Amino acid sequence: MKPELMPRVKEMCEEFVSSFVNREYQNIPPEKLIHDGTWKESEEEIASVIRGLFTLLEEIWINPAFNSELAKSLNEGTYQSTVILLSIRAILKNLPFSLFSFISASERQSIASSDRKGKGRGRRPDIMFVIKYLEIFFELMYLECPRLYCDPRKKTDDEIKLWRETNDGIYWVRRVLKPEKEQFGIVGVQIAGNILHLNVLVRDIADIHRYLHIQSAEIPSSADTVTKFVETLLFLRNILITNLSLLYHASASISERQKENSTNVDSE
């Protein structure tokens, strides 16, 4: 019933483990980047990301579930796991900077929201991009995604929820750090049917939160709409790369400096 594992497969597994254990990771501080309308990666690096995304699109296009009446009955979880989540993973793969990060896709309670609303009462985004820096988890992107076919009320509710989540996120960051105003922001991605809306919440010089719409694109089911979809996802990647750099170079908040100073006081 069970064939014997091929020697070559065993060798590949051993080689993988050996190379992983021996790999040296260097946590090199990133250069400070700003949102200045330039790409933060080389053309070849971006091309490599796009090739991975194209592989995913091919798999989606040949899936009959997304080109038939069956698509109308797909529940939220199926649509997220087979299209949206995989697209986000593909576009955020191999981000620069050696910071621990992960994509949460299980409606995990937002740490930022829980801090403002109380433990156990926080909002639960469909998807989050989370990094760990200074031993603290920061949520840099929130995504809300209904089923492929949803009513207008659900779209409006998700838009409001996403705006609140990004507000929670920037509030949480600024409790610990003070990233540059009018530069650093929290990303909000809304999927409304087959349209992806990319937004960013930033705090301006006057300490007013501004929710900026960057671009919308149809999630492609054919070749006609690929270019704008890829461009929008690359904007997402570029924004997050810049925000990671801005976060790394941010100064500590007043409360954090006070906390650090209190721990450095000689108690003798």
C-alpha positions in Angstrom: 0.0 0.0 0.0 2.9 2.4 0.8 5.7 2.7 -1.7 9.2 3.1 -0.2 10.4 6.7 -0.2 13.0 7.3 -3.0 16.6 8.0 -1.8 16.7 11.2 -3.8 13.7 12.6 -1.8 15.5 11.7 1.5 18.7 13.5 0.2 16.7 16.6 -0.7 15.1 16.7 2.7 18.5 16.4 4.4 20.0 19.0 2.2 17.1 21.4 3.0 17.5 21.0 6.7 21.2 21.3 6.6 21.2 24.5 4.5 18.5 26.0 6.7 20.4 25.4 9.9 23.6 26.7 8.5 22.2 29.8 6.9 23.4 33.0 8.5 20.9 35.7 9.0 22.2 39.2 9.3 19.8 41.8 10.8 21.2 44.8 8.9 19.4 48.1 9.7 17.6 49.2 6.6 18.3 52.6 5.0 15.6 55.2 5.7 13.1 55.3 2.9 10.3 57.8 2.2 7.3 57.8 0.0 8.6 59.8 -2.9 7.1 58.1 -5.9 10.0 55.7 -6.5 10.2 51.9 -6.4 12.2 50.6 -3.5 13.5 47.4 -5.3 15.3 46.8 -8.5 13.6 45.9 -11.7 14.8 42.3 -11.5 13.6 41.9 -7.9 10.2 43.2 -8.9 10.1 40.9 -11.9 10.8 37.9 -9.6 7.8 38.8 -7.4 5.6 39.2 -10.5 6.6 35.8 -11.8 5.4 34.2 -8.5 2.1 36.1 -8.8 1.6 34.9 -12.4 2.0 31.3 -11.3 -0.8 31.9 -8.8 -3.1 33.6 -11.4 -2.7 30.7 -13.8 -3.9 28.3 -11.1 -6.9 30.6 -10.4 -7.8 30.9 -14.1 -7.9 27.2 -14.7 -10.1 26.6 -11.7 -13.7 26.2 -13.0 -15.1 27.4 -9.7 -14.2 31.0 -10.5 -15.6 31.0 -14.1 -19.1 29.6 -13.5 -22.3 29.9 -11.6 -20.6 28.1 -8.8 -18.6 31.3 -8.0 -21.8 33.0 -6.8 -22.2 30.4 -4.0 -18.6 30.5 -2.8 -18.5 31.4 0.9 -16.2 34.0 2.4 -13.6 31.5 3.7 -13.2 29.8 0.3 -12.8 33.0 -1.6 -10.2 34.3 0.9 -8.2 31.1 1.0 -8.1 30.4 -2.7 -7.7 33.8 -4.2 -7.1 36.7 -1.8 -4.8 35.2 0.8 -2.6 33.6 -1.8 -2.4 36.8 -3.8 -1.3 38.7 -0.6 1.3 36.0 0.2 2.7 36.1 -3.3 3.1 39.9 -3.4 4.6 40.1 0.1 7.0 37.2 -0.3 10.7 37.9 0.5 10.2 41.4 1.7 13.6 43.1 2.4 14.8 43.7 6.0 15.2 40.9 8.5 12.1 41.5 10.6 9.9 38.7 11.9 6.6 38.9 10.2 3.5 36.8 9.4 0.2 37.1 7.7 -2.8 36.3 9.9 -5.8 34.9 8.1 -7.9 33.4 10.9 -9.8 36.5 12.0 -7.4 36.8 14.9 -8.3 39.6 17.3 -6.4 42.7 16.6 -3.9 43.6 19.3 -4.3 47.3 18.5 -8.1 47.2 18.6 -8.0 45.1 21.8 -5.8 47.8 23.4 -8.4 50.5 22.7 -11.6 48.5 23.2 -10.5 46.2 26.0 -9.3 42.6 26.1 -11.6 40.2 24.3 -13.5 43.0 22.6 -11.1 43.9 19.8 -12.1 43.8 16.1 -11.2 40.7 14.1 -9.9 41.6 10.6 -10.1 38.9 7.9 -6.4 39.3 7.2 -3.5 41.2 8.8 0.1 41.7 8.0 2.0 41.7 11.4 5.6 42.4 12.2 7.5 41.9 15.5 9.9 44.8 16.3 11.3 45.8 19.7 9.5 42.7 21.1 6.2 44.2 20.1 3.7 43.1 17.4 2.7 45.9 15.0 -0.2 45.4 12.6 0.8 47.3 9.4 -2.0 46.1 7.1 -5.7 45.1 7.5 -7.8 43.4 4.9 -11.6 42.9 4.8 -12.9 40.4 2.2 -16.6 39.2 1.9 -17.7 36.5 -0.4 -17.3 37.0 -4.2 -20.9 38.1 -4.6 -22.1 40.3 -1.7 -24.7 43.0 -1.1 -24.0 46.7 -1.0 -24.6 46.9 2.7 -21.9 44.4 3.4 -19.5 46.4 1.3 -20.3 49.6 3.3 -20.0 47.8 6.6 -16.5 46.5 5.6 -15.4 49.9 4.5 -16.3 51.4 7.9 -14.8 48.5 9.8 -11.5 48.8 7.8 -11.3 52.6 8.5 -11.7 51.8 12.2 -9.1 49.1 12.1 -6.5 51.3 10.5 -7.2 54.0 13.1 -6.6 51.4 15.8 -3.4 50.4 14.1 -1.8 53.8 13.8 -2.8 54.6 17.4 -1.1 51.5 18.6 2.1 52.2 16.6 2.3 55.8 18.0 1.9 54.6 21.5 5.4 53.1 21.2 7.1 54.9 18.3 6.8 58.2 16.5 7.2 57.5 12.8 7.4 60.4 10.5 4.1 62.2 10.0 2.6 62.4 6.4 4.9 59.5 5.5 4.2 56.4 7.7 0.7 54.9 7.4 -1.4 51.8 8.0 -2.6 50.0 4.9 -6.3 49.1 4.5 -7.3 46.7 1.7 -10.9 46.2 0.9 -12.1 43.5 -1.4 -15.6 44.4 -2.7 -16.8 41.7 -4.9 -14.1 41.3 -7.5 -12.6 44.7 -6.9 -9.5 45.4 -4.7 -9.3 48.8 -3.1 -6.0 49.9 -1.8 -6.0 52.6 1.0 -3.6 54.1 3.5 -4.3 56.0 6.7 -1.6 58.6 7.6 -1.3 61.2 10.3 -0.5 64.6 8.9 1.5 67.5 10.5 -1.7 68.8 12.2 -2.2 65.3 13.8 -5.3 64.7 11.7 -5.8 61.2 10.3 -6.3 61.1 6.6 -7.6 58.0 4.8 -6.1 58.1 1.3 -7.3 56.0 -1.6 -4.4 54.8 -3.6 -5.9 52.7 -6.4 -8.6 50.2 -7.2 -8.2 47.2 -9.6 -10.3 44.3 -10.7 -9.1 40.9 -9.5 -8.5 39.4 -12.9 -10.3 36.3 -14.1 -8.8 36.8 -17.6 -5.8 38.6 -19.3 -7.7 41.9 -19.8 -7.3 43.3 -16.3 -3.9 41.8 -15.2 -1.7 44.9 -15.6 -3.6 47.2 -13.2 -4.1 44.4 -10.7 -0.3 43.7 -10.7 0.4 47.4 -10.5 -1.9 47.8 -7.5 -0.3 44.9 -5.6 3.1 46.2 -6.3 2.0 49.6 -4.9 1.0 47.6 -1.8 4.4 46.0 -1.5 6.2 49.2 -2.1 4.2 51.0 0.5 4.9 48.3 3.1 8.6 48.3 2.4 8.8 52.0 2.9 6.7 51.8 6.1 8.9 49.1 7.5 11.9 51.4 7.0 10.1 54.4 8.5 9.1 52.2 11.5 12.7 51.1 12.0 13.9 54.7 12.0 11.2 56.1 14.2 12.0 57.6 17.6 10.5 56.2 20.8 7.3 57.9 22.1 7.5 60.0 25.2 5.8 57.2 27.3 8.4 54.7 26.0 11.3 57.0 26.8 9.9 57.6 30.3 9.6 53.8 30.7 13.2 53.3 29.6 14.5 56.1 31.9 12.7 54.6 34.8 14.4 51.2 34.3 17.8 52.9 34.1 17.5 54.7 37.5 19.8 53.3 40.2 17.6 52.1 43.0 20.4 51.8 45.5 
